[in-house]
Amino acid sequence: MIRRHHLAAALFAVALSCPAPAAWSQPKPTVADAASPTWAPVQSALHPFVDQGQLPGMITLAFKDGRMVHAEAYGVRDLATGAPMEMDTIVRAFSMTKPVTAVAMMILRDEGRWKPDDPISKHLPELADLKVWKGKDADGRPILEAPATPPTVGQLMTHTAGFLYGFEASDVDAIYRSDNGPMRATSTEDFLRRVADLPLAYEPGTKWKYSIAMDIQGVIVERLSGRSLAQFMDARIFRPLKMTDTGFHVPAEKRGRFAALYEWRDGKLQAPAAGSPFLSDYANAPGFASGGGGLVTTAHDYARFARMLLGGGTLDGRRIISRKAAAEMMSNHLSPELLGGRYGIGMQQIRPGYEFGYNGVVVTDPAKAGVAMGKGSYLWDGAAGTWFWVDPENRLVFVGLVQRLMGPGFPPLQPTSQKAVRAALDGTR
């Protein structure tokens, strides 16, 4: 069961609980919301990806100045049955779990439970003896050395702690992909044991590498709070924000709203091939809840999460994290050397102006980054094409949900939607 979460969070992530009571209510979009002429640029830009058969369907949702200004479900959620995509359709968030895990960490930061310069081993002593891979000797045996400085929690929040996901062709990547790799863990204890046996791929702080760091954060949340990650997120994030359909599985009474997952194969949309790690049905709570990619959600739920970030940690009078914590999460934490190191994954190519906060990209200079979002925007995406951004400068939140695995030939939804939203905003000024 765990393989669904770790491999889903990793393989395409940006290239890639307990359900809340049904009595909670959320605003529902009207036809007028979807048909607003002001937001016609968004519809005209994104509809062709569905019309041309590149996507089965999509959901887009935008809030500006606290008001829902656009909401649309377009296409279908299941090609076999023709069931339409709807605003309450449940989707796999995959790596859009990562910003949620960052908020879980920032709740504990507000409580004084950790600091960025804490060694990871302060909170997870099982990881006190991590060694750095330095290559192999003449007999092919690994050369392992103690790190110059131990990896810190701050580095864990920025993908600079020395961990990987197993994407590339290095010897360390091969270990991640082996039967002993962390992606095959079946419980928190099993995951931690597997991580403790891994070598660090590089000296902490010297590179940016997309990694299992957010899964390790999830373990820290469990260790510091005394709760499972699912329980903590439910109590401290989902319930206060009325995110009624977000969690680590889809219960029986909600299965009818769960979108089918597709990949592009042999020139058309198809269900993932037999044996794919993406085939899990999410019917049961996982043995290990992945802080890097395990959540399912809806457009309205995730928009409430994003609006909380836009509000500096609060929404509808409920404070989740302090304004200071929200600002810290959505500020760059990479050095100029790392920003110039040509690091990144998929659409998220780190560079000056397009930088990295805690568990997500931060736009510090839109012109330099070449993007249509406002300064200070915070964003991330997920393996099945989901994407979102929070734009403080324009007082805007945008959420886009699709369920086609990212990979070569994936449609450019993110830059297309960002430019279309910019056009819509320009039309209101």
N, C-alpha and C positions, 0 to 999 in steps of 0.2 A: 504493500500500500504506500509506503514512504516514497517509492521510486516515482510515483506520479508527481510528488511535490518537488523533489530535488531536481529531477531531470527536466521537469517542465519549467522550473525556474531558471535552469541553466541553459539547456540546449538551444533555445531560440529566444531567450528572454528579452533581449532588446536588439536583436539582429535585423533578443528578447528584451468545537464551539457550540457554542450553544445558540440555537436560534432565539431571536427575541420574540416576546409575546405578540400575537397577531393583532392585539388591540391597539397597538401603536399606529398612528396615522401619519401619512406623509402627503405633501401636496402632489396632486396629479396634473400632468399637462393637459391642456385642452387643444382642440383643433386650431384655435386661434394662435396658441403659442407656436405650434409647429408651422403654421402658415404665415407667420409675420413677414411682411415684405422686406423689412429691414434686414432679416437674416437669410434672404434669398441667396446671397453669395455662398453661404455655407452649403445649402442644399444643392445648388447647381454645381458646386465644386466636388461634392462627395457622392451624389447619386450615381454618376456614371460608373463608379467602381462596382456598384451592385448591378446596375443595368447591363453592364458588359460581362457579367458573370465572374468577376474576380473575387467577389465576396457574396455570401448568401444574404446577408443583411447587416444592418448597423443601427446603433442607437447613439444619438448625439444630444447633449444637454449643456446649456450655458446659463450662468447666473451673472448678472452685472448689477452692482450697487445693491446687492441683497435680494434682487428680484429675478425670478426665472424669466429669461427673455427668449429662450429657444429650447424646444424639446421635440424630438422626433424619433420615432422608430420606423425604419424603412427596410423593406425586404422581408426575408423569412429567417426563422431561427432553426428550422429543420427542413432540409431540402426534400427528404423522403416523404414527409407528411404534408409539407406546405404550410405548417403552422407559422403564423406571422411573427416577426420580431415585435415585441411590445415593450413599453417603458418599464415594466416590472420583470422583464426577462432576466434570469439569473445567468451569470457568465463566470468563467474562470478568470480570476484577476492575475494569476501567475505573479510576475515580478512587481506588479502594482501593490503587492503585499508589502514590499520593502519600505515605502514611506509610512505605512501603518506601524510597522515594527519600530521605525525611528521614533514615532510618537510614543509608543510604549516605553521606549528607552528614555525619552525626554520627561515622561511622567516621573520616572525614578530619578532622573537628574534633578528635577525640581525638588524632590524629597531628600536630596543630598546623598543618594545611595552610590553614586559613582562620579568620577571626574575624567575628562578626556585623557589625562596623563597617567591614569591608573594602569598598571600592567594588567593584562587580561587575567593573568594567574591570580591576581588579588581576589577575583570573584569566581574564577574557575581554577582552583589549584591543580586540577587534573591536567591542565595545560602548562604547567610550570617548567617542563623539561623539553619544550619544543626546540628543534635544531634546524639550521638552515642548510639546504641542499647546496653543495659546492661542486657537484659532479661525481665522477667515478674514478676509482684508482685503476692501475694497470690490470688488475684482476676482475674489473667490472663491479667492484663493490662500492656502495654509496659512500661518499665523503660528506660527513655531517659535522657542522660546527655550531657552537652556541652563538646566537645572534649578538651583534655588537651591542644592541639594546633590546630588551624584551618587547614584543608587540604590545601596543596599548589599546585601550578601549576606543580612544579617539581615532586611531588608525583602523580599527574594526568598523567604525562608522563611515569610513571614507574609502574602503577597498584598498588600503595601503598597508595592511598588517602582515602580508606574506602568504596569504591563502590564495587558492585558485578555485575554479569550478571543474576543470578537466577538459576544457575546450580544445586546447592546442596540442602540439606534437611532442612536447618536452617529456622527459622521463618522469617528472613530478606529475604532469597531467595524466600520464598513463596510470600512476598509482591511484589517482582520484577515480579513474574509470574502472579500476579492478574490482574484484568481488569484495575486497576489503575497504573500498572507498566509502566516504561518508554518505553518498547518495543512496546507499543500500541499507541505511540504518532503519531499525524497526521501533526504536524508542529513544527518548532523550539520552538515557544512559548509554545505549549502544552508539548513538551518534557521537557523544563526547568521547567515548573510548576510541572510536575510529579516528576522530580528529587528533587525539593525543598521539596516535601512531604515525601521523602524517609529518613529513618534513615541510618546513616553510620553503616556499619557492624562491624567495629573495629576501634580502635584508629588510626588515620592517622599515617603512617610511621612504624607501628608495624607488618604488614603482607604484603604479595604479593598475590593479588587475581585478576584473570582475570575479566574484568569488562567493564562497559559502559564508562570508562574514555576517550577513544578516541572519542566517540560521544560528550562528554562534550567539548573536545578540539575543535571539529568542530564548536560548538556554540561559543567558545572563538574566533576562527578565524573569524566567522561572525561578532561578536561584535566589534572586534578590527579593522577589515578591512572595515566594512560598506557594505560588499557584502555577497551574499549567499555563502555557501561553494562551491557549483558547479561553480559559477562565479569566485570565487577566484582561485580555482584549475585550471580552464580552462585558466585564464589569466596569472597566475604566474608560472604554472608548465606544463600543457599539451601543450599549444600552443608554448611556448619557446622550449620545448623538442620535438616538432612534434609528440606527442602521439595522433595520429589522430583518434584512435578508443576507447579512454578511456573516461568514463563519468559515470553518474548515471542512464542512460537508453540506450536502443538500438533503434535508430530511424528506421522508416519504411524502408528506403533504405538500411539498413544494416541487416535486420532481417534474410535474407538468410544465413548469416555467423554465426549466433548465435547457439552455441552448445546446444544440449539437456542435461538435468540434470538427473542423475540417483542415486539410492541408492541400497544397497544390501539387498534384502528381499526374504525370502523363497528360499535361495540358488541360486539366480540369480540377474542380473541387471534389475531393473525396474524403471519406473518413480516414483518419490516420491508419497506416498499414498495420496488419496483424503483428503483435509483439511490440508496438510502439509504447513507450512509457507514458504517453498522453491518453491512453485508453481508459484510465480509471473512471468509474461512474460517480465517484464522490458520495456514494450512498452511506458510508460509515465514517465516523471520526477516525482520523489517521493515528497510527501508533506514535508517530512523531510529527508534531505540527510544525510545518516549515515556515519560519519567519522570513524566508527569502522568496517563497512562491506558493503558499498553500491555500490562500483565501479564494472564496467565491463571493460575488457581490452583485449589485445592480447599479444602474446609472444614478438613481436617486440616492442610494446609500453612499456611493463613493463621492457624489457631489456634496453631500453633507460633511463628509470627512474633509474634502478640499476647501469647503467654505469655512470650516473651523480654522484651517491654516490661514486662509485669507483674513480671518478675523483676529489674527494674532493669538490663536489658541482657544477661542471661545466661539460658540454658536448658540443663538436663542437663549442667552443668559447662562449657559452651562460652560464653565471653563474646564478644558481638558488639560492643557499645559499653559504655563505662564507666557506672557508676551515675550519675555526674554528668551525662553526656551524655543519658542517658535522662530524668533529671529536667528538664534544660533543654528537651528536646524536648516534654515533657508539662506545661510550665508556660506560663501566659499571657504573651504578649509584646506585647499591644496596650495603647495608652494609654486612659485613661477617655474621652477625646474620641472615639476610634474605636469603643469599645464602645457608646457612646451614639449612634452615627451611623446606625443602622438599616441596617447592611450585612449581606450574607449571600447564600446561594444555596440554593434549594430548602428542604429540611428544616433546613439548617444556618444558622439566623438568629442572627448574632452579637449578643450583648447582655450586660449585666452578669450574671455568674454562669455564662454560657455563652460562653466566651471562646475565644481562639485561641492555640495553641502553634506548633510547627513542623509545618506540613502537616496539621494536624488540630485539631479542637475540644477544648477542655479545660473540664471542668465544675468551676468553682471554688466555686459555691454552688448546690447542687441546689434548695433551696427558692426562691431568687430566680429561678433559671432555669426552674422549674416542670417538672423532670424527675425520673424515678424512679431514676436512677443515683446512685452514691455520689460523694462529693467527691473530686476528683482524676481522675475518669474521662476517658479520652482516646478519641476516636472519629472516624470518617469513614465515607463511603459511596461508592457507585459508580453509574454510569449505568444499569446493568441491575437496580438494586434491591438490590445487595449491601450489607451493613452489618455493622459490628462495633463493639464497645467493650471497653476494658480498664478495670476498676474496682478500683483498689488498695485502697480502703476495704473492699470486700467480698471482696477477694482472688479476683476473678472475671474470666473472659474469656468473651465471647459472640460467635459468628460466625453470621451469617445469609446464605444465598446463594439468590437467585432470578435468573431471566433474562428479566425483562420490563422494557423500557425505561421509565424514569421519565418522568412528565409529568402533565398534568391527570387527576385521577381515580385516580391511583396509590394503592393501599391503604396505610394508615398503619402499615406494618410496624414502624417504629422505635419510636414511642411505645407501640404495642401490646405489642411484645416486651419493652420495658424495664419496663412495668408488670407483665407476666406473670412476668418473672424476679424482680421485687421480691416478688410474691406467693409465688413458690416459695421464695425465701430466707426470707421471714417464716414459712413453714410448717416450716422446719428449725430455728427458734430456740426 
